[in-house]
Amino acid sequence: MIEFLKKGKKLNGIHMGMSVDDVHRILGKPDEVVGDDNYGYLSYKEFRYGYNTNRSISEMSIEFVSLENKYKFKDLKSEQYGEIFIESFSISSKTKIHKFIRFLNHLQLPWEANSDSDKDYFTIKIESGPFIVFDLQDGTPFRISIMDGYQ
């Protein structure tokens, strides 16, 4: 997750533009396929890969609704104001917005709030490309996503 947040280039060994066939070779048979040969999604537990009419990956996401286990990050180091800070984080489908933002700040990832037309969700845009979408009903993460053309 950290590498995906920092660079937005790969997710679970898969990168943008990779063919659906290559994804199958690397990850095996998906848990679910939504769509058809021209457009859709491949789901592997919490990882979702969208493909376009060329059957190449055009979207990558971590779907928190499908997350079975917590992401645990132990003893992450960060330097601020000449001081070293060490902190551990646990990120799950129940992590609240303010704790997730604290995690992003500890990683020193530049981010900004992104307002769009759907007011049921709060979106944070990471400078390196990914978006983090939170459900405003309960303040928990919905998805971390990157889409071709929106990096």
N, C-alpha and C positions, 0 to 999 in steps of 0.2 A: 504494500500500500504506500509506504513512504516514497519509494522510487517512482511510482505512478504519480503521486502528488507533486514530487519535485520536478520530474521531467515530462510527464505526460506522453511518453513515447511508446512504452511497452506495458502490457498488463498480462502477467502470468506467462511470459514468453511469447506473447502475440503482439504484433505491431500493425499500425495502420497500413492498408494497402495489401496485406497478406491475403492470399486466396483462401476461400472457405475450405478447399481440399487440404491446404497446408495446416489449417487450424485442426482439422480432423486428424491429420497425421501426428500432430504434436500433442493434442489433448484427448484424442479418442472420440468416441461417440458422445454427442452432447446429451445432457439430461432432458433437454427440450428444444424443439425447433418451432419457431413461430414464423409464418410466412410461406413463401414458395421459392422457386429457383431464382426469381428475379429480385426479391427484396425480402429481408426478414432478420431474425435474430437467432443466435445459437446461445443456449444457456448451459453453463457448467457451474453448478452450485451457485455461488454469489456472483460469478463472472458472466457478463453478457457481452456478446460481440455482434454488432449489427453489420449486415452486408448489403451491398447495393446491386444494381443490375449487372455489373461486371463480376459479381460474386467475389468481391474483394471487401475486406474489413474497412468500414467507414465510421464505426462507432465502437467504443469500448467503455464498459461500466462495471463498477462494483455495486451490486444491488443489495442494499441492507435488509430488505424484506426477506431475502433468501440466505442471509448470513447465519450460519449455524453456530459458529464459535466466535469468541472475541479475538480481535487483533491485540496482542499484548506486546508492548514495546518497553523493555526494561532498561533502566539507566541510560537514557538518551542524554547526551551532552549538548550544551548550548552555551555560547559565550555572549554575554551582554555587559556592556560598560566595564570591560576588562575583568569580569568575574565569570567563572565557570559554574554553570548550573546543571545539576543532574536530576532528572525526573523520569518517572515511569508513567506510562499511559496505557489505558485499556479502552479500546474503541469497539463499540458494538452497535447493534440496532437500537439500543436504548440510550446511547450517549447524547447528552443535551448539547445544544448549539454552543453555549458558553464554554463547555469542556472541550469541544472539538476546536473552537477558535484558540483556546489556550494551547492545544496540541500544535496547531498550525504556527502560532507565534513562537513556540519553543523550537520548532523546526526552522524558524526564520524565513518562512515562505511569504512573499508579498502577495496580499490578497485584497480584494475589494468586493463590496456588496454589489450585486447585479439585480436590478429591478426589471421585471418584465410584466407581461399582462396577467399572468396567473398569480393572484394574490394569496393563494392557499399554500404557496411554497416560498421559501427564502433561499436565494442562491448566492453562493460565494464563488467568485472567479479567482482562481490561482493564476498568477502571472505566467507560469509555464504552460498553461493550457487547460487543465481540468476544471470542471465546475463541480461544486458540492451543493446538492439540493437537499434542503431540510423541509420536513413537513411542519407547518406552523401550528397544526392542531396540538401536537405534543412536543414540538421542538427537537425532534430526533432526525438523524440523517436518513434520507430516502435513497440517494444514489450519489456516487462520484462518477463523473462521465466526461468523456472527451469525444467530440465528433469532428470528422474531417471538415475542414473549412472554418472551424470555430476555435482553433488553438490560439 
